[in-house]
Amino acid sequence: MALHRLGKDPESKNGGSPTVYYDDASDNYLLQGWKVIDAARLEQLNIPAHETVIEFPKRMMQFFPEVRHGGA
């Protein structure tokens, strides 16, 4: 298994987040973003105990290969 960093947020103040990774073993993306802690927003979602919610800026969508190359 290898994680491949596809892109970091060029507008991040500290240069460390958000980030898009691709996991070649699971064929899934891993997203590093801002943890959502606002109770009013979270109560609108049905989040199972084994999941979490992050906020991810729209400008980061460019790093997904499907977006960059126009398809899968």
mmCIF file as Biopython writes it, N, C-alpha, C and O atoms, coordinates in Angstrom:
data_model
#
loop_
_atom_site.group_PDB
_atom_site.id
_atom_site.type_symbol
_atom_site.label_atom_id
_atom_site.label_alt_id
_atom_site.label_comp_id
_atom_site.label_asym_id
_atom_site.label_entity_id
_atom_site.label_seq_id
_atom_site.pdbx_PDB_ins_code
_atom_site.Cartn_x
_atom_site.Cartn_y
_atom_site.Cartn_z
_atom_site.occupancy
_atom_site.B_iso_or_equiv
_atom_site.auth_seq_id
_atom_site.auth_asym_id
_atom_site.pdbx_PDB_model_num
ATOM 1   N N  . MET A ? 1  ? 0.841   -1.180 0.000   1.0 0.0 1  A 1 
ATOM 2   C CA . MET A ? 1  ? 0.000   0.000  0.000   1.0 0.0 1  A 1 
ATOM 3   C C  . MET A ? 1  ? 0.882   1.238  0.000   1.0 0.0 1  A 1 
ATOM 4   O O  . MET A ? 1  ? 1.907   1.298  0.678   1.0 0.0 1  A 1 
ATOM 5   N N  . ALA A ? 2  ? 0.462   2.203  -0.764  1.0 0.0 2  A 1 
ATOM 6   C CA . ALA A ? 2  ? 1.179   3.476  -0.777  1.0 0.0 2  A 1 
ATOM 7   C C  . ALA A ? 2  ? 0.172   4.604  -0.861  1.0 0.0 2  A 1 
ATOM 8   O O  . ALA A ? 2  ? -0.792  4.542  -1.624  1.0 0.0 2  A 1 
ATOM 9   N N  . LEU A ? 3  ? 0.406   5.627  -0.074  1.0 0.0 3  A 1 
ATOM 10  C CA . LEU A ? 3  ? -0.392  6.840  -0.156  1.0 0.0 3  A 1 
ATOM 11  C C  . LEU A ? 3  ? 0.347   7.829  -1.051  1.0 0.0 3  A 1 
ATOM 12  O O  . LEU A ? 3  ? 1.553   8.035  -0.913  1.0 0.0 3  A 1 
ATOM 13  N N  . HIS A ? 4  ? -0.383  8.424  -1.949  1.0 0.0 4  A 1 
ATOM 14  C CA . HIS A ? 4  ? 0.194   9.378  -2.890  1.0 0.0 4  A 1 
ATOM 15  C C  . HIS A ? 4  ? -0.424  10.748 -2.627  1.0 0.0 4  A 1 
ATOM 16  O O  . HIS A ? 4  ? -1.640  10.910 -2.739  1.0 0.0 4  A 1 
ATOM 17  N N  . ARG A ? 5  ? 0.386   11.716 -2.286  1.0 0.0 5  A 1 
ATOM 18  C CA . ARG A ? 5  ? -0.116  13.067 -2.071  1.0 0.0 5  A 1 
ATOM 19  C C  . ARG A ? 5  ? -0.400  13.691 -3.435  1.0 0.0 5  A 1 
ATOM 20  O O  . ARG A ? 5  ? 0.498   13.839 -4.263  1.0 0.0 5  A 1 
ATOM 21  N N  . LEU A ? 6  ? -1.649  14.051 -3.653  1.0 0.0 6  A 1 
ATOM 22  C CA . LEU A ? 6  ? -2.057  14.617 -4.933  1.0 0.0 6  A 1 
ATOM 23  C C  . LEU A ? 6  ? -2.018  16.134 -4.940  1.0 0.0 6  A 1 
ATOM 24  O O  . LEU A ? 6  ? -1.821  16.751 -5.987  1.0 0.0 6  A 1 
ATOM 25  N N  . GLY A ? 7  ? -2.205  16.733 -3.779  1.0 0.0 7  A 1 
ATOM 26  C CA . GLY A ? 7  ? -2.153  18.181 -3.736  1.0 0.0 7  A 1 
ATOM 27  C C  . GLY A ? 7  ? -2.440  18.745 -2.367  1.0 0.0 7  A 1 
ATOM 28  O O  . GLY A ? 7  ? -3.236  18.200 -1.602  1.0 0.0 7  A 1 
ATOM 29  N N  . LYS A ? 8  ? -1.773  19.855 -2.070  1.0 0.0 8  A 1 
ATOM 30  C CA . LYS A ? 8  ? -1.986  20.597 -0.834  1.0 0.0 8  A 1 
ATOM 31  C C  . LYS A ? 8  ? -2.619  21.930 -1.172  1.0 0.0 8  A 1 
ATOM 32  O O  . LYS A ? 8  ? -2.448  22.460 -2.270  1.0 0.0 8  A 1 
ATOM 33  N N  . ASP A ? 9  ? -3.348  22.458 -0.216  1.0 0.0 9  A 1 
ATOM 34  C CA . ASP A ? 9  ? -4.028  23.730 -0.413  1.0 0.0 9  A 1 
ATOM 35  C C  . ASP A ? 9  ? -2.996  24.848 -0.548  1.0 0.0 9  A 1 
ATOM 36  O O  . ASP A ? 9  ? -2.283  25.140 0.411   1.0 0.0 9  A 1 
ATOM 37  N N  . PRO A ? 10 ? -2.906  25.473 -1.711  1.0 0.0 10 A 1 
ATOM 38  C CA . PRO A ? 10 ? -1.935  26.548 -1.897  1.0 0.0 10 A 1 
ATOM 39  C C  . PRO A ? 10 ? -2.277  27.790 -1.071  1.0 0.0 10 A 1 
ATOM 40  O O  . PRO A ? 10 ? -1.432  28.669 -0.902  1.0 0.0 10 A 1 
ATOM 41  N N  . GLU A ? 11 ? -3.500  27.869 -0.559  1.0 0.0 11 A 1 
ATOM 42  C CA . GLU A ? 11 ? -3.905  29.023 0.237   1.0 0.0 11 A 1 
ATOM 43  C C  . GLU A ? 11 ? -3.871  28.756 1.739   1.0 0.0 11 A 1 
ATOM 44  O O  . GLU A ? 11 ? -4.291  29.603 2.527   1.0 0.0 11 A 1 
ATOM 45  N N  . SER A ? 12 ? -3.377  27.588 2.141   1.0 0.0 12 A 1 
ATOM 46  C CA . SER A ? 12 ? -3.291  27.260 3.562   1.0 0.0 12 A 1 
ATOM 47  C C  . SER A ? 12 ? -2.292  28.185 4.237   1.0 0.0 12 A 1 
ATOM 48  O O  . SER A ? 12 ? -1.184  28.393 3.743   1.0 0.0 12 A 1 
ATOM 49  N N  . LYS A ? 13 ? -2.700  28.737 5.371   1.0 0.0 13 A 1 
ATOM 50  C CA . LYS A ? 13 ? -1.840  29.689 6.065   1.0 0.0 13 A 1 
ATOM 51  C C  . LYS A ? 13 ? -0.556  29.057 6.586   1.0 0.0 13 A 1 
ATOM 52  O O  . LYS A ? 13 ? 0.485   29.712 6.610   1.0 0.0 13 A 1 
ATOM 53  N N  . ASN A ? 14 ? -0.614  27.793 7.005   1.0 0.0 14 A 1 
ATOM 54  C CA . ASN A ? 14 ? 0.583   27.137 7.534   1.0 0.0 14 A 1 
ATOM 55  C C  . ASN A ? 14 ? 1.176   26.115 6.569   1.0 0.0 14 A 1 
ATOM 56  O O  . ASN A ? 14 ? 2.190   25.489 6.876   1.0 0.0 14 A 1 
ATOM 57  N N  . GLY A ? 15 ? 0.554   25.941 5.410   1.0 0.0 15 A 1 
ATOM 58  C CA . GLY A ? 15 ? 1.071   25.010 4.415   1.0 0.0 15 A 1 
ATOM 59  C C  . GLY A ? 15 ? 0.836   23.552 4.727   1.0 0.0 15 A 1 
ATOM 60  O O  . GLY A ? 15 ? 1.375   22.687 4.036   1.0 0.0 15 A 1 
ATOM 61  N N  . GLY A ? 16 ? 0.039   23.243 5.756   1.0 0.0 16 A 1 
ATOM 62  C CA . GLY A ? 16 ? -0.121  21.854 6.156   1.0 0.0 16 A 1 
ATOM 63  C C  . GLY A ? 16 ? -1.469  21.235 5.900   1.0 0.0 16 A 1 
ATOM 64  O O  . GLY A ? 16 ? -1.623  20.026 6.075   1.0 0.0 16 A 1 
ATOM 65  N N  . SER A ? 17 ? -2.444  22.004 5.494   1.0 0.0 17 A 1 
ATOM 66  C CA . SER A ? 17 ? -3.771  21.442 5.319   1.0 0.0 17 A 1 
ATOM 67  C C  . SER A ? 17 ? -4.574  22.407 4.473   1.0 0.0 17 A 1 
ATOM 68  O O  . SER A ? 17 ? -4.218  23.584 4.410   1.0 0.0 17 A 1 
ATOM 69  N N  . PRO A ? 18 ? -5.601  21.986 3.842   1.0 0.0 18 A 1 
ATOM 70  C CA . PRO A ? 18 ? -6.044  20.643 3.524   1.0 0.0 18 A 1 
ATOM 71  C C  . PRO A ? 18 ? -5.138  19.970 2.495   1.0 0.0 18 A 1 
ATOM 72  O O  . PRO A ? 18 ? -4.348  20.615 1.805   1.0 0.0 18 A 1 
ATOM 73  N N  . THR A ? 19 ? -5.283  18.659 2.422   1.0 0.0 19 A 1 
ATOM 74  C CA . THR A ? 19 ? -4.468  17.860 1.511   1.0 0.0 19 A 1 
ATOM 75  C C  . THR A ? 19 ? -5.311  16.712 0.958   1.0 0.0 19 A 1 
ATOM 76  O O  . THR A ? 19 ? -6.165  16.168 1.659   1.0 0.0 19 A 1 
ATOM 77  N N  . VAL A ? 20 ? -5.069  16.347 -0.300  1.0 0.0 20 A 1 
ATOM 78  C CA . VAL A ? 20 ? -5.723  15.204 -0.939  1.0 0.0 20 A 1 
ATOM 79  C C  . VAL A ? 20 ? -4.679  14.120 -1.147  1.0 0.0 20 A 1 
ATOM 80  O O  . VAL A ? 20 ? -3.599  14.378 -1.678  1.0 0.0 20 A 1 
ATOM 81  N N  . TYR A ? 21 ? -5.013  12.895 -0.719  1.0 0.0 21 A 1 
ATOM 82  C CA . TYR A ? 21 ? -4.153  11.734 -0.922  1.0 0.0 21 A 1 
ATOM 83  C C  . TYR A ? 21 ? -4.934  10.675 -1.684  1.0 0.0 21 A 1 
ATOM 84  O O  . TYR A ? 21 ? -6.162  10.625 -1.612  1.0 0.0 21 A 1 
ATOM 85  N N  . TYR A ? 22 ? -4.213  9.825  -2.416  1.0 0.0 22 A 1 
ATOM 86  C CA . TYR A ? 22 ? -4.808  8.665  -3.076  1.0 0.0 22 A 1 
ATOM 87  C C  . TYR A ? 22 ? -4.166  7.420  -2.487  1.0 0.0 22 A 1 
ATOM 88  O O  . TYR A ? 22 ? -2.942  7.330  -2.400  1.0 0.0 22 A 1 
ATOM 89  N N  . ASP A ? 23 ? -4.989  6.461  -2.084  1.0 0.0 23 A 1 
ATOM 90  C CA . ASP A ? 23 ? -4.526  5.180  -1.539  1.0 0.0 23 A 1 
ATOM 91  C C  . ASP A ? 23 ? -4.640  4.142  -2.652  1.0 0.0 23 A 1 
ATOM 92  O O  . ASP A ? 23 ? -5.746  3.758  -3.034  1.0 0.0 23 A 1 
ATOM 93  N N  . ASP A ? 24 ? -3.507  3.691  -3.171  1.0 0.0 24 A 1 
ATOM 94  C CA . ASP A ? 24 ? -3.556  2.768  -4.309  1.0 0.0 24 A 1 
ATOM 95  C C  . ASP A ? 24 ? -3.988  1.357  -3.931  1.0 0.0 24 A 1 
ATOM 96  O O  . ASP A ? 24 ? -4.328  0.572  -4.816  1.0 0.0 24 A 1 
ATOM 97  N N  . ALA A ? 25 ? -3.985  1.012  -2.658  1.0 0.0 25 A 1 
ATOM 98  C CA . ALA A ? 25 ? -4.447  -0.311 -2.232  1.0 0.0 25 A 1 
ATOM 99  C C  . ALA A ? 25 ? -5.974  -0.371 -2.165  1.0 0.0 25 A 1 
ATOM 100 O O  . ALA A ? 25 ? -6.573  -1.369 -2.568  1.0 0.0 25 A 1 
ATOM 101 N N  . SER A ? 26 ? -6.598  0.680  -1.665  1.0 0.0 26 A 1 
ATOM 102 C CA . SER A ? 26 ? -8.059  0.680  -1.522  1.0 0.0 26 A 1 
ATOM 103 C C  . SER A ? 26 ? -8.766  1.363  -2.696  1.0 0.0 26 A 1 
ATOM 104 O O  . SER A ? 26 ? -9.983  1.249  -2.839  1.0 0.0 26 A 1 
ATOM 105 N N  . ASP A ? 27 ? -8.014  2.063  -3.525  1.0 0.0 27 A 1 
ATOM 106 C CA . ASP A ? 27 ? -8.564  2.843  -4.634  1.0 0.0 27 A 1 
ATOM 107 C C  . ASP A ? 27 ? -9.515  3.923  -4.120  1.0 0.0 27 A 1 
ATOM 108 O O  . ASP A ? 27 ? -10.533 4.224  -4.744  1.0 0.0 27 A 1 
ATOM 109 N N  . ASN A ? 28 ? -9.163  4.498  -2.971  1.0 0.0 28 A 1 
ATOM 110 C CA . ASN A ? 28 ? -9.945  5.563  -2.350  1.0 0.0 28 A 1 
ATOM 111 C C  . ASN A ? 28 ? -9.077  6.786  -2.126  1.0 0.0 28 A 1 
ATOM 112 O O  . ASN A ? 28 ? -7.848  6.721  -2.162  1.0 0.0 28 A 1 
ATOM 113 N N  . TYR A ? 29 ? -9.752  7.903  -1.894  1.0 0.0 29 A 1 
ATOM 114 C CA . TYR A ? 29 ? -9.066  9.138  -1.549  1.0 0.0 29 A 1 
ATOM 115 C C  . TYR A ? 29 ? -9.110  9.340  -0.045  1.0 0.0 29 A 1 
ATOM 116 O O  . TYR A ? 29 ? -10.081 8.958  0.609   1.0 0.0 29 A 1 
ATOM 117 N N  . LEU A ? 30 ? -8.074  9.932  0.499   1.0 0.0 30 A 1 
ATOM 118 C CA . LEU A ? 30 ? -8.057  10.366 1.886   1.0 0.0 30 A 1 
ATOM 119 C C  . LEU A ? 30 ? -7.990  11.884 1.864   1.0 0.0 30 A 1 
ATOM 120 O O  . LEU A ? 30 ? -7.177  12.469 1.149   1.0 0.0 30 A 1 
ATOM 121 N N  . LEU A ? 31 ? -8.845  12.511 2.647   1.0 0.0 31 A 1 
ATOM 122 C CA . LEU A ? 31 ? -8.920  13.959 2.666   1.0 0.0 31 A 1 
ATOM 123 C C  . LEU A ? 31 ? -8.538  14.473 4.039   1.0 0.0 31 A 1 
ATOM 124 O O  . LEU A ? 31 ? -9.112  14.073 5.051   1.0 0.0 31 A 1 
ATOM 125 N N  . GLN A ? 32 ? -7.582  15.345 4.058   1.0 0.0 32 A 1 
ATOM 126 C CA . GLN A ? 32 ? -7.205  16.041 5.286   1.0 0.0 32 A 1 
ATOM 127 C C  . GLN A ? 32 ? -7.808  17.426 5.175   1.0 0.0 32 A 1 
ATOM 128 O O  . GLN A ? 32 ? -7.584  18.139 4.197   1.0 0.0 32 A 1 
ATOM 129 N N  . GLY A ? 33 ? -8.577  17.800 6.189   1.0 0.0 33 A 1 
ATOM 130 C CA . GLY A ? 33 ? -9.235  19.096 6.142   1.0 0.0 33 A 1 
ATOM 131 C C  . GLY A ? 33 ? -9.517  19.607 7.531   1.0 0.0 33 A 1 
ATOM 132 O O  . GLY A ? 33 ? -8.975  19.103 8.515   1.0 0.0 33 A 1 
ATOM 133 N N  . TRP A ? 34 ? -10.366 20.607 7.606   1.0 0.0 34 A 1 
ATOM 134 C CA . TRP A ? 34 ? -10.695 21.225 8.881   1.0 0.0 34 A 1 
ATOM 135 C C  . TRP A ? 34 ? -11.801 20.437 9.560   1.0 0.0 34 A 1 
ATOM 136 O O  . TRP A ? 34 ? -12.845 20.185 8.959   1.0 0.0 34 A 1 
ATOM 137 N N  . LYS A ? 35 ? -11.582 20.052 10.792  1.0 0.0 35 A 1 
ATOM 138 C CA . LYS A ? 35 ? -12.574 19.302 11.556  1.0 0.0 35 A 1 
ATOM 139 C C  . LYS A ? 35 ? -13.788 20.189 11.822  1.0 0.0 35 A 1 
ATOM 140 O O  . LYS A ? 35 ? -13.653 21.319 12.291  1.0 0.0 35 A 1 
ATOM 141 N N  . VAL A ? 36 ? -14.972 19.665 11.518  1.0 0.0 36 A 1 
ATOM 142 C CA . VAL A ? 36 ? -16.204 20.396 11.773  1.0 0.0 36 A 1 
ATOM 143 C C  . VAL A ? 36 ? -16.604 20.146 13.225  1.0 0.0 36 A 1 
ATOM 144 O O  . VAL A ? 36 ? -16.834 19.005 13.627  1.0 0.0 36 A 1 
ATOM 145 N N  . ILE A ? 37 ? -16.685 21.213 14.000  1.0 0.0 37 A 1 
ATOM 146 C CA . ILE A ? 37 ? -17.059 21.085 15.411  1.0 0.0 37 A 1 
ATOM 147 C C  . ILE A ? 37 ? -18.308 21.897 15.751  1.0 0.0 37 A 1 
ATOM 148 O O  . ILE A ? 37 ? -18.783 21.851 16.886  1.0 0.0 37 A 1 
ATOM 149 N N  . ASP A ? 38 ? -18.836 22.627 14.795  1.0 0.0 38 A 1 
ATOM 150 C CA . ASP A ? 38 ? -20.029 23.443 15.006  1.0 0.0 38 A 1 
ATOM 151 C C  . ASP A ? 38 ? -21.242 22.536 15.196  1.0 0.0 38 A 1 
ATOM 152 O O  . ASP A ? 38 ? -21.666 21.855 14.262  1.0 0.0 38 A 1 
ATOM 153 N N  . ALA A ? 39 ? -21.800 22.528 16.406  1.0 0.0 39 A 1 
ATOM 154 C CA . ALA A ? 39 ? -22.914 21.645 16.745  1.0 0.0 39 A 1 
ATOM 155 C C  . ALA A ? 39 ? -24.129 21.872 15.851  1.0 0.0 39 A 1 
ATOM 156 O O  . ALA A ? 39 ? -24.814 20.914 15.494  1.0 0.0 39 A 1 
ATOM 157 N N  . ALA A ? 40 ? -24.407 23.113 15.487  1.0 0.0 40 A 1 
ATOM 158 C CA . ALA A ? 40 ? -25.570 23.408 14.641  1.0 0.0 40 A 1 
ATOM 159 C C  . ALA A ? 40 ? -25.449 22.755 13.272  1.0 0.0 40 A 1 
ATOM 160 O O  . ALA A ? 40 ? -26.440 22.291 12.709  1.0 0.0 40 A 1 
ATOM 161 N N  . ARG A ? 41 ? -24.259 22.721 12.749  1.0 0.0 41 A 1 
ATOM 162 C CA . ARG A ? 41 ? -24.045 22.073 11.441  1.0 0.0 41 A 1 
ATOM 163 C C  . ARG A ? 41 ? -24.068 20.559 11.586  1.0 0.0 41 A 1 
ATOM 164 O O  . ARG A ? 41 ? -24.674 19.867 10.767  1.0 0.0 41 A 1 
ATOM 165 N N  . LEU A ? 42 ? -23.417 20.041 12.615  1.0 0.0 42 A 1 
ATOM 166 C CA . LEU A ? 42 ? -23.333 18.591 12.805  1.0 0.0 42 A 1 
ATOM 167 C C  . LEU A ? 42 ? -24.689 17.953 13.084  1.0 0.0 42 A 1 
ATOM 168 O O  . LEU A ? 42 ? -24.935 16.822 12.666  1.0 0.0 42 A 1 
ATOM 169 N N  . GLU A ? 43 ? -25.574 18.664 13.785  1.0 0.0 43 A 1 
ATOM 170 C CA . GLU A ? 43 ? -26.869 18.070 14.114  1.0 0.0 43 A 1 
ATOM 171 C C  . GLU A ? 43 ? -27.748 17.899 12.879  1.0 0.0 43 A 1 
ATOM 172 O O  . GLU A ? 43 ? -28.756 17.196 12.940  1.0 0.0 43 A 1 
ATOM 173 N N  . GLN A ? 44 ? -27.396 18.516 11.779  1.0 0.0 44 A 1 
ATOM 174 C CA . GLN A ? 44 ? -28.134 18.350 10.526  1.0 0.0 44 A 1 
ATOM 175 C C  . GLN A ? 44 ? -27.714 17.088 9.780   1.0 0.0 44 A 1 
ATOM 176 O O  . GLN A ? 44 ? -28.325 16.721 8.776   1.0 0.0 44 A 1 
ATOM 177 N N  . LEU A ? 45 ? -26.678 16.431 10.268  1.0 0.0 45 A 1 
ATOM 178 C CA . LEU A ? 45 ? -26.129 15.242 9.616   1.0 0.0 45 A 1 
ATOM 179 C C  . LEU A ? 45 ? -26.367 14.008 10.475  1.0 0.0 45 A 1 
ATOM 180 O O  . LEU A ? 45 ? -26.521 14.107 11.693  1.0 0.0 45 A 1 
ATOM 181 N N  . ASN A ? 46 ? -26.396 12.864 9.842   1.0 0.0 46 A 1 
ATOM 182 C CA . ASN A ? 46 ? -26.522 11.595 10.547  1.0 0.0 46 A 1 
ATOM 183 C C  . ASN A ? 46 ? -25.169 10.892 10.437  1.0 0.0 46 A 1 
ATOM 184 O O  . ASN A ? 46 ? -24.922 10.150 9.487   1.0 0.0 46 A 1 
ATOM 185 N N  . ILE A ? 47 ? -24.304 11.131 11.410  1.0 0.0 47 A 1 
ATOM 186 C CA . ILE A ? 47 ? -22.927 10.647 11.339  1.0 0.0 47 A 1 
ATOM 187 C C  . ILE A ? 47 ? -22.754 9.441  12.253  1.0 0.0 47 A 1 
ATOM 188 O O  . ILE A ? 47 ? -22.866 9.578  13.471  1.0 0.0 47 A 1 
ATOM 189 N N  . PRO A ? 48 ? -22.483 8.264  11.694  1.0 0.0 48 A 1 
ATOM 190 C CA . PRO A ? 48 ? -22.234 7.087  12.521  1.0 0.0 48 A 1 
ATOM 191 C C  . PRO A ? 48 ? -20.974 7.279  13.377  1.0 0.0 48 A 1 
ATOM 192 O O  . PRO A ? 48 ? -20.102 8.078  13.037  1.0 0.0 48 A 1 
ATOM 193 N N  . ALA A ? 49 ? -20.892 6.556  14.465  1.0 0.0 49 A 1 
ATOM 194 C CA . ALA A ? 49 ? -19.780 6.689  15.408  1.0 0.0 49 A 1 
ATOM 195 C C  . ALA A ? 49 ? -18.422 6.426  14.755  1.0 0.0 49 A 1 
ATOM 196 O O  . ALA A ? 49 ? -17.409 6.969  15.193  1.0 0.0 49 A 1 
ATOM 197 N N  . HIS A ? 50 ? -18.398 5.605  13.721  1.0 0.0 50 A 1 
ATOM 198 C CA . HIS A ? 50 ? -17.124 5.254  13.080  1.0 0.0 50 A 1 
ATOM 199 C C  . HIS A ? 50 ? -16.733 6.216  11.950  1.0 0.0 50 A 1 
ATOM 200 O O  . HIS A ? 50 ? -15.769 5.959  11.230  1.0 0.0 50 A 1 
ATOM 201 N N  . GLU A ? 51 ? -17.473 7.316  11.791  1.0 0.0 51 A 1 
ATOM 202 C CA . GLU A ? 51 ? -17.181 8.296  10.763  1.0 0.0 51 A 1 
ATOM 203 C C  . GLU A ? 51 ? -16.979 9.678  11.377  1.0 0.0 51 A 1 
ATOM 204 O O  . GLU A ? 51 ? -17.307 9.912  12.540  1.0 0.0 51 A 1 
ATOM 205 N N  . THR A ? 52 ? -16.436 10.580 10.576  1.0 0.0 52 A 1 
ATOM 206 C CA . THR A ? 52 ? -16.271 11.971 10.992  1.0 0.0 52 A 1 
ATOM 207 C C  . THR A ? 52 ? -16.586 12.860 9.799   1.0 0.0 52 A 1 
ATOM 208 O O  . THR A ? 52 ? -16.796 12.373 8.688   1.0 0.0 52 A 1 
ATOM 209 N N  . VAL A ? 53 ? -16.618 14.141 10.033  1.0 0.0 53 A 1 
ATOM 210 C CA . VAL A ? 53 ? -16.887 15.102 8.966   1.0 0.0 53 A 1 
ATOM 211 C C  . VAL A ? 53 ? -15.764 16.124 8.963   1.0 0.0 53 A 1 
ATOM 212 O O  . VAL A ? 53 ? -15.380 16.648 10.009  1.0 0.0 53 A 1 
ATOM 213 N N  . ILE A ? 54 ? -15.243 16.399 7.780   1.0 0.0 54 A 1 
ATOM 214 C CA . ILE A ? 54 ? -14.266 17.467 7.625   1.0 0.0 54 A 1 
ATOM 215 C C  . ILE A ? 54 ? -14.806 18.474 6.629   1.0 0.0 54 A 1 
ATOM 216 O O  . ILE A ? 54 ? -15.663 18.158 5.803   1.0 0.0 54 A 1 
ATOM 217 N N  . GLU A ? 55 ? -14.302 19.668 6.717   1.0 0.0 55 A 1 
ATOM 218 C CA . GLU A ? 55 ? -14.637 20.690 5.734   1.0 0.0 55 A 1 
ATOM 219 C C  . GLU A ? 55 ? -13.474 20.768 4.757   1.0 0.0 55 A 1 
ATOM 220 O O  . GLU A ? 55 ? -12.308 20.803 5.149   1.0 0.0 55 A 1 
ATOM 221 N N  . PHE A ? 56 ? -13.819 20.795 3.485   1.0 0.0 56 A 1 
ATOM 222 C CA . PHE A ? 56 ? -12.815 20.718 2.440   1.0 0.0 56 A 1 
ATOM 223 C C  . PHE A ? 56 ? -13.126 21.786 1.404   1.0 0.0 56 A 1 
ATOM 224 O O  . PHE A ? 56 ? -14.229 21.793 0.856   1.0 0.0 56 A 1 
ATOM 225 N N  . PRO A ? 57 ? -12.192 22.691 1.114   1.0 0.0 57 A 1 
ATOM 226 C CA . PRO A ? 57 ? -12.482 23.800 0.204   1.0 0.0 57 A 1 
ATOM 227 C C  . PRO A ? 57 ? -12.671 23.364 -1.246  1.0 0.0 57 A 1 
ATOM 228 O O  . PRO A ? 57 ? -11.983 22.472 -1.741  1.0 0.0 57 A 1 
ATOM 229 N N  . LYS A ? 58 ? -13.606 24.005 -1.902  1.0 0.0 58 A 1 
ATOM 230 C CA . LYS A ? 58 ? -13.911 23.707 -3.303  1.0 0.0 58 A 1 
ATOM 231 C C  . LYS A ? 58 ? -12.683 23.839 -4.197  1.0 0.0 58 A 1 
ATOM 232 O O  . LYS A ? 58 ? -12.535 23.096 -5.168  1.0 0.0 58 A 1 
ATOM 233 N N  . ARG A ? 59 ? -11.807 24.778 -3.872  1.0 0.0 59 A 1 
ATOM 234 C CA . ARG A ? 59 ? -10.626 25.002 -4.713  1.0 0.0 59 A 1 
ATOM 235 C C  . ARG A ? 59 ? -9.716  23.774 -4.771  1.0 0.0 59 A 1 
ATOM 236 O O  . ARG A ? 59 ? -8.872  23.669 -5.661  1.0 0.0 59 A 1 
ATOM 237 N N  . MET A ? 60 ? -9.885  22.838 -3.817  1.0 0.0 60 A 1 
ATOM 238 C CA . MET A ? 60 ? -9.041  21.640 -3.779  1.0 0.0 60 A 1 
ATOM 239 C C  . MET A ? 60 ? -9.530  20.549 -4.725  1.0 0.0 60 A 1 
ATOM 240 O O  . MET A ? 60 ? -8.812  19.574 -4.948  1.0 0.0 60 A 1 
ATOM 241 N N  . MET A ? 61 ? -10.720 20.682 -5.282  1.0 0.0 61 A 1 
ATOM 242 C CA . MET A ? 61 ? -11.254 19.667 -6.193  1.0 0.0 61 A 1 
ATOM 243 C C  . MET A ? 61 ? -10.340 19.462 -7.404  1.0 0.0 61 A 1 
ATOM 244 O O  . MET A ? 61 ? -10.359 18.392 -8.014  1.0 0.0 61 A 1 
ATOM 245 N N  . GLN A ? 62 ? -9.555  20.453 -7.752  1.0 0.0 62 A 1 
ATOM 246 C CA . GLN A ? 62 ? -8.650  20.368 -8.902  1.0 0.0 62 A 1 
ATOM 247 C C  . GLN A ? 62 ? -7.662  19.224 -8.794  1.0 0.0 62 A 1 
ATOM 248 O O  . GLN A ? 62 ? -7.131  18.775 -9.810  1.0 0.0 62 A 1 
ATOM 249 N N  . PHE A ? 63 ? -7.402  18.740 -7.587  1.0 0.0 63 A 1 
ATOM 250 C CA . PHE A ? 63 ? -6.400  17.699 -7.401  1.0 0.0 63 A 1 
ATOM 251 C C  . PHE A ? 63 ? -6.927  16.280 -7.621  1.0 0.0 63 A 1 
ATOM 252 O O  . PHE A ? 63 ? -6.141  15.334 -7.682  1.0 0.0 63 A 1 
ATOM 253 N N  . PHE A ? 64 ? -8.242  16.123 -7.740  1.0 0.0 64 A 1 
ATOM 254 C CA . PHE A ? 64 ? -8.786  14.804 -8.042  1.0 0.0 64 A 1 
ATOM 255 C C  . PHE A ? 64 ? -8.544  14.497 -9.518  1.0 0.0 64 A 1 
ATOM 256 O O  . PHE A ? 64 ? -8.889  15.313 -10.373 1.0 0.0 64 A 1 
ATOM 257 N N  . PRO A ? 65 ? -7.963  13.346 -9.838  1.0 0.0 65 A 1 
ATOM 258 C CA . PRO A ? 65 ? -7.664  13.033 -11.240 1.0 0.0 65 A 1 
ATOM 259 C C  . PRO A ? 65 ? -8.893  13.082 -12.141 1.0 0.0 65 A 1 
ATOM 260 O O  . PRO A ? 65 ? -8.790  13.484 -13.300 1.0 0.0 65 A 1 
ATOM 261 N N  . GLU A ? 66 ? -10.047 12.682 -11.628 1.0 0.0 66 A 1 
ATOM 262 C CA . GLU A ? 66 ? -11.268 12.703 -12.434 1.0 0.0 66 A 1 
ATOM 263 C C  . GLU A ? 66 ? -11.633 14.116 -12.855 1.0 0.0 66 A 1 
ATOM 264 O O  . GLU A ? 66 ? -12.213 14.315 -13.922 1.0 0.0 66 A 1 
ATOM 265 N N  . VAL A ? 67 ? -11.309 15.072 -12.050 1.0 0.0 67 A 1 
ATOM 266 C CA . VAL A ? 67 ? -11.578 16.474 -12.385 1.0 0.0 67 A 1 
ATOM 267 C C  . VAL A ? 67 ? -10.499 17.008 -13.309 1.0 0.0 67 A 1 
ATOM 268 O O  . VAL A ? 67 ? -10.789 17.663 -14.310 1.0 0.0 67 A 1 
ATOM 269 N N  . ARG A ? 68 ? -9.266  16.726 -12.967 1.0 0.0 68 A 1 
ATOM 270 C CA . ARG A ? 68 ? -8.129  17.229 -13.729 1.0 0.0 68 A 1 
ATOM 271 C C  . ARG A ? 68 ? -8.093  16.690 -15.148 1.0 0.0 68 A 1 
ATOM 272 O O  . ARG A ? 68 ? -7.728  17.406 -16.081 1.0 0.0 68 A 1 
ATOM 273 N N  . HIS A ? 69 ? -8.477  15.411 -15.314 1.0 0.0 69 A 1 
ATOM 274 C CA . HIS A ? 69 ? -8.378  14.771 -16.631 1.0 0.0 69 A 1 
ATOM 275 C C  . HIS A ? 69 ? -9.738  14.600 -17.304 1.0 0.0 69 A 1 
ATOM 276 O O  . HIS A ? 69 ? -9.819  14.009 -18.381 1.0 0.0 69 A 1 
ATOM 277 N N  . GLY A ? 70 ? -10.796 15.103 -16.694 1.0 0.0 70 A 1 
ATOM 278 C CA . GLY A ? 70 ? -12.112 15.066 -17.318 1.0 0.0 70 A 1 
ATOM 279 C C  . GLY A ? 70 ? -12.778 13.717 -17.309 1.0 0.0 70 A 1 
ATOM 280 O O  . GLY A ? 70 ? -13.584 13.445 -18.199 1.0 0.0 70 A 1 
ATOM 281 N N  . GLY A ? 71 ? -12.494 12.863 -16.367 1.0 0.0 71 A 1 
ATOM 282 C CA . GLY A ? 71 ? -13.151 11.555 -16.270 1.0 0.0 71 A 1 
ATOM 283 C C  . GLY A ? 71 ? -12.319 10.584 -15.469 1.0 0.0 71 A 1 
ATOM 284 O O  . GLY A ? 71 ? -11.242 10.927 -14.982 1.0 0.0 71 A 1 
ATOM 285 N N  . ALA A ? 72 ? -12.822 9.363  -15.330 1.0 0.0 72 A 1 
ATOM 286 C CA . ALA A ? 72 ? -12.113 8.364  -14.516 1.0 0.0 72 A 1 
ATOM 287 C C  . ALA A ? 72 ? -10.887 7.842  -15.208 1.0 0.0 72 A 1 
ATOM 288 O O  . ALA A ? 72 ? -10.181 6.997  -14.658 1.0 0.0 72 A 1 
#
